[in-house]
């Protein structure tokens, strides 16, 4: 089954997204009674990207959000992450990290090219998701 892909322009003043000076900003995938919710794997993903030399943070300060497992009968092995990407280092670092994973992924990537902010959502098998992200590359000098 091919991955599900959605790309839309967003209002850069309203949506969470890339933070200045940070290559990758992890964003919550939900909110529960006003408390942001991140996938339980977020701290590990942050450490992996930092070990690769990528500057990375979560949108919310530690302790101001909850980590929740997305594993269960319906979402078994689904890794859900939201990221704000502000540099090619972040974009390629994320792809490298995801390339080493298997199973189902749902990635919501918000990137800003200085002119327009876009939101891309890709859901599918890890290898297919990475292939789509490679083709979308907003940091490439050629046409995407």
Backbone as numpy.savetxt, mean C-alpha at the origin, in Angstrom:
# Nx Ny Nz CAx CAy CAz Cx Cy Cz
-7.41 -16.58 -12.41 -8.25 -15.40 -12.41 -7.36 -14.16 -12.41
-7.64 -13.23 -13.29 -6.81 -12.04 -13.36 -7.17 -11.07 -12.22
-6.20 -10.22 -11.87 -6.44 -9.33 -10.73 -7.49 -8.28 -11.04
-8.15 -7.82 -10.00 -9.12 -6.74 -10.10 -8.35 -5.43 -9.92
-8.52 -4.48 -10.86 -7.77 -3.24 -10.83 -8.72 -2.06 -10.93
-8.47 -1.04 -10.12 -9.23 0.20 -10.16 -8.25 1.35 -9.99
-8.31 2.37 -10.87 -7.45 3.54 -10.76 -8.33 4.78 -10.91
-8.26 5.66 -9.93 -9.06 6.89 -9.98 -8.25 8.07 -9.47
-8.58 9.26 -9.97 -7.99 10.49 -9.43 -8.70 10.78 -8.12
-7.98 11.32 -7.15 -8.58 11.62 -5.84 -8.38 13.08 -5.48
-9.12 13.55 -4.51 -8.95 14.89 -3.97 -7.80 14.86 -2.98
-6.67 15.43 -3.36 -5.47 15.32 -2.53 -5.60 16.01 -1.18
-6.57 16.86 -1.02 -6.72 17.55 0.27 -7.64 16.80 1.23
-8.33 15.81 0.73 -9.30 15.09 1.54 -8.82 13.72 1.98
-8.08 13.04 1.13 -7.70 11.66 1.39 -6.35 11.54 2.10
-6.21 10.48 2.89 -4.89 10.14 3.42 -4.02 9.73 2.24
-2.73 9.95 2.37 -1.86 9.57 1.26 -0.40 9.72 1.63
0.43 9.98 0.64 1.86 10.10 0.88 2.18 11.24 1.84
3.21 11.04 2.66 3.69 12.10 3.54 5.01 12.63 2.97
5.20 13.93 3.00 6.46 14.49 2.50 7.66 13.90 3.25
8.70 13.54 2.49 9.92 13.02 3.09 9.88 11.56 3.50
8.77 10.89 3.23 8.62 9.47 3.58 8.34 8.71 2.29
9.14 7.68 1.99 8.96 6.92 0.75 7.64 6.17 0.72
7.30 5.49 1.84 6.07 4.71 1.94 5.39 5.04 3.25
4.12 5.38 3.17 3.30 5.62 4.36 2.21 4.57 4.39
2.20 3.71 5.42 1.13 2.73 5.54 -0.12 3.43 6.03
-1.24 3.11 5.41 -2.53 3.72 5.71 -3.46 2.67 6.30
-4.41 3.08 7.13 -5.35 2.11 7.69 -6.27 1.59 6.60
-6.72 0.33 6.72 -7.65 -0.20 5.74 -9.09 -0.11 6.22
-9.28 0.34 7.46 -10.62 0.49 8.01 -10.57 1.38 9.23
-11.75 1.68 9.75 -11.86 2.43 10.99 -12.96 1.79 11.82
-12.72 1.65 13.13 -13.69 1.03 14.03 -13.96 1.99 15.17
-15.13 2.59 15.18 -15.51 3.58 16.19 -14.45 4.68 16.33
-13.98 5.17 15.18 -13.01 6.25 15.18 -11.57 5.83 15.36
-11.33 4.53 15.55 -9.97 4.03 15.74 -9.49 3.43 14.42
-8.36 3.91 13.87 -7.84 3.36 12.63 -7.41 1.90 12.81
-7.63 1.09 11.76 -7.31 -0.32 11.80 -6.32 -0.64 10.69
-5.20 -1.26 11.06 -4.17 -1.70 10.13 -4.09 -3.22 10.17
-3.64 -3.82 9.06 -3.42 -5.26 9.03 -2.34 -5.61 10.05
-2.48 -6.75 10.71 -1.53 -7.15 11.75 -0.10 -7.30 11.24
0.07 -7.43 9.94 1.42 -7.59 9.37 2.13 -6.26 9.17
1.45 -5.14 9.40 2.04 -3.83 9.12 3.38 -3.61 9.81
3.52 -3.87 11.12 4.84 -3.64 11.74 5.96 -4.45 11.08
5.68 -5.69 10.68 6.70 -6.50 10.01 7.03 -5.93 8.63
6.02 -5.47 7.91 6.25 -4.88 6.59 7.06 -3.59 6.71
6.77 -2.81 7.73 7.53 -1.58 7.98 9.00 -1.93 8.20
9.26 -2.92 9.05 10.65 -3.31 9.34 11.36 -3.84 8.09
10.65 -4.62 7.28 11.25 -5.16 6.05 11.65 -4.04 5.09
10.77 -3.06 4.93 11.08 -1.95 4.03 12.22 -1.09 4.59
12.21 -0.86 5.90 13.29 -0.09 6.51 14.63 -0.80 6.34
14.64 -2.12 6.47 15.86 -2.90 6.29 16.39 -2.77 4.86
15.49 -2.50 3.90 15.88 -2.33 2.50 16.27 -0.88 2.20
16.29 -0.03 3.22 16.70 1.35 3.03 15.60 2.32 2.62
14.36 1.89 2.75 13.21 2.72 2.40 12.72 3.44 3.65
12.45 4.75 3.55 11.88 5.45 4.70 10.38 5.14 4.72
9.91 4.72 5.88 8.53 4.25 5.99 7.97 4.57 7.36
6.70 4.91 7.38 5.97 5.20 8.62 4.53 4.76 8.44
3.81 4.71 9.56 2.36 4.56 9.49 1.77 5.96 9.58
0.58 6.15 9.02 -0.06 7.46 9.04 -0.33 7.89 10.47
-0.74 6.95 11.30 -1.06 7.23 12.70 0.09 6.79 13.59
0.30 7.51 14.67 1.37 7.18 15.62 1.09 5.84 16.29
2.17 5.14 16.63 2.04 3.87 17.35 1.19 4.08 18.60
0.29 3.14 18.85 -0.60 3.24 20.00 -1.90 3.96 19.68
-1.97 4.63 18.52 -3.18 5.35 18.15 -4.03 4.54 17.17
-3.64 3.30 16.93 -4.38 2.45 16.01 -4.40 1.01 16.51
-5.26 0.20 15.87 -5.34 -1.21 16.22 -4.80 -2.05 15.07
-4.21 -3.17 15.43 -3.78 -4.15 14.44 -4.77 -5.30 14.47
-5.27 -5.67 13.30 -6.29 -6.71 13.23 -5.88 -7.74 12.19
-6.09 -8.99 12.53 -5.82 -10.08 11.59 -6.92 -10.11 10.55
-6.53 -10.26 9.30 -7.53 -10.39 8.23 -7.75 -11.85 7.87
-7.16 -12.74 8.65 -7.31 -14.16 8.37 -8.61 -14.68 9.00
-9.26 -15.53 8.29 -10.50 -16.10 8.77 -11.12 -16.94 7.67
-12.34 -17.37 7.87 -12.99 -18.22 6.88 -13.13 -17.53 5.53
-13.44 -16.24 5.54 -13.68 -15.53 4.29 -12.39 -14.96 3.71
-11.50 -14.45 4.55 -10.32 -13.74 4.06 -9.03 -14.52 4.29
-9.10 -15.82 4.32 -7.91 -16.63 4.57 -6.76 -16.24 3.64
-5.63 -15.94 4.22 -4.38 -15.57 3.56 -4.44 -14.24 2.81
-5.49 -13.45 2.98 -5.56 -12.15 2.31 -4.77 -11.13 3.12
-3.77 -10.53 2.48 -3.02 -9.45 3.10 -3.59 -8.16 2.53
-4.09 -7.28 3.40 -4.64 -6.01 2.96 -3.74 -4.89 3.44
-3.24 -4.10 2.51 -2.42 -2.96 2.90 -2.83 -1.74 2.10
-2.75 -0.61 2.76 -2.92 0.67 2.11 -1.63 1.43 2.27
-1.15 2.04 1.19 0.11 2.76 1.25 0.01 4.07 0.47
0.70 5.07 0.99 0.91 6.31 0.27 2.34 6.27 -0.23
2.52 6.46 -1.51 3.85 6.37 -2.12 4.27 7.74 -2.61
5.44 8.20 -2.15 5.89 9.52 -2.57 7.21 9.49 -3.32
7.75 8.30 -3.60 9.03 8.24 -4.31 9.16 6.94 -5.07
10.07 6.93 -6.03 10.33 5.70 -6.77 10.93 4.64 -5.83
11.73 5.06 -4.85 12.30 4.10 -3.89 11.18 3.38 -3.15
10.15 4.10 -2.76 9.01 3.49 -2.09 8.24 2.56 -3.00
8.03 2.99 -4.25 7.27 2.19 -5.22 7.97 0.87 -5.51
9.28 0.94 -5.78 10.04 -0.26 -6.12 10.30 -1.12 -4.88
10.47 -0.49 -3.72 10.65 -1.23 -2.48 9.41 -2.05 -2.15
8.23 -1.44 -2.35 6.97 -2.15 -2.10 6.84 -3.35 -3.04
7.16 -3.16 -4.31 7.08 -4.26 -5.26 8.02 -5.39 -4.87
9.22 -5.05 -4.46 10.20 -6.07 -4.05 9.68 -6.86 -2.85
9.10 -6.15 -1.89 8.56 -6.80 -0.70 7.41 -7.74 -1.08
6.51 -7.28 -1.93 5.34 -8.08 -2.31 5.73 -9.25 -3.21
6.80 -9.10 -3.97 7.26 -10.17 -4.87 7.65 -11.42 -4.08
8.06 -11.23 -2.82 8.48 -12.36 -1.98 7.30 -13.03 -1.26
6.12 -12.55 -1.48 4.94 -13.09 -0.81 4.14 -13.97 -1.75
3.30 -14.79 -1.18 2.37 -15.59 -1.96 0.97 -15.34 -1.46
0.01 -15.94 -2.07 -1.37 -15.81 -1.62 -2.06 -14.58 -2.19
-3.19 -14.30 -1.62 -4.02 -13.19 -2.07 -3.58 -11.87 -1.44
-3.57 -10.81 -2.24 -3.25 -9.46 -1.75 -4.34 -8.49 -2.16
-4.54 -7.51 -1.33 -5.34 -6.34 -1.70 -4.45 -5.15 -1.35
-4.02 -4.43 -2.37 -3.15 -3.28 -2.18 -3.88 -2.03 -2.68
-3.97 -1.05 -1.81 -4.48 0.26 -2.19 -3.29 1.20 -2.11
-2.87 1.71 -3.27 -1.71 2.59 -3.34 -2.16 3.97 -3.78
-1.80 4.97 -2.99 -2.11 6.35 -3.34 -0.79 7.03 -3.65
-0.68 7.57 -4.85 0.57 8.21 -5.24 0.28 9.57 -5.85
1.24 10.44 -5.70 1.10 11.83 -6.13 2.30 12.17 -7.01
2.04 12.57 -8.26 3.14 12.91 -9.16 3.46 14.41 -9.15
2.90 15.14 -8.18 3.13 16.57 -8.10 2.07 17.37 -8.83
1.32 16.73 -9.70 0.25 17.38 -10.45 -1.10 16.82 -10.03
-1.16 15.51 -9.91 -2.42 14.84 -9.60 -2.17 13.68 -8.65
-3.10 13.49 -7.73 -3.04 12.34 -6.83 -3.97 11.27 -7.39
-3.48 10.02 -7.41 -4.27 8.91 -7.91 -4.32 7.81 -6.87
-5.39 7.03 -6.95 -5.58 5.89 -6.05 -5.73 4.66 -6.92
-4.85 3.70 -6.71 -4.93 2.43 -7.44 -5.22 1.33 -6.44
-6.20 0.51 -6.76 -6.52 -0.65 -5.92 -6.37 -1.90 -6.77
-5.57 -2.85 -6.29 -5.32 -4.08 -7.01 -5.54 -5.25 -6.04
-6.34 -6.21 -6.46 -6.62 -7.39 -5.65 -6.41 -8.63 -6.50
-5.68 -9.60 -5.95 -5.46 -10.84 -6.68 -4.30 -11.61 -6.08
-3.81 -12.60 -6.84 -2.63 -13.36 -6.42 -1.43 -12.42 -6.38
-0.54 -12.65 -5.42 0.61 -11.76 -5.20 1.38 -11.48 -6.48
1.72 -12.50 -7.25 2.50 -12.30 -8.47 1.76 -11.42 -9.47
0.44 -11.61 -9.59 -0.37 -10.80 -10.51 -0.45 -9.35 -10.05
-0.57 -9.16 -8.74 -0.63 -7.80 -8.19 0.67 -7.06 -8.49
1.80 -7.72 -8.27 3.10 -7.09 -8.55 3.22 -6.76 -10.03
2.77 -7.65 -10.92 2.81 -7.38 -12.36 2.02 -6.12 -12.70
0.84 -5.97 -12.12 0.02 -4.78 -12.37 0.73 -3.54 -11.85
1.29 -3.61 -10.64 2.00 -2.46 -10.07 3.18 -2.06 -10.95
3.90 -3.04 -11.50 5.01 -2.73 -12.39 4.53 -1.97 -13.63
3.40 -2.36 -14.19 2.87 -1.69 -15.38 2.33 -0.29 -15.06
1.80 -0.11 -13.85 1.24 1.19 -13.47 2.30 2.25 -13.19
3.49 1.84 -12.88 4.61 2.67 -12.42 4.46 4.17 -12.67
4.03 4.93 -11.66 3.86 6.38 -11.83 5.20 7.12 -11.82
6.28 6.44 -11.49 7.58 7.08 -11.39 8.45 6.81 -12.61
7.90 6.09 -13.59 8.63 5.80 -14.82 8.67 7.05 -15.69
9.75 7.23 -16.43 9.84 8.39 -17.32 9.10 8.15 -18.62
8.72 6.88 -18.89 8.00 6.56 -20.11 6.51 6.51 -19.87
5.73 6.26 -20.92 4.27 6.17 -20.75 3.91 4.93 -19.95
2.84 5.04 -19.12 2.42 3.90 -18.31 1.18 3.27 -18.89
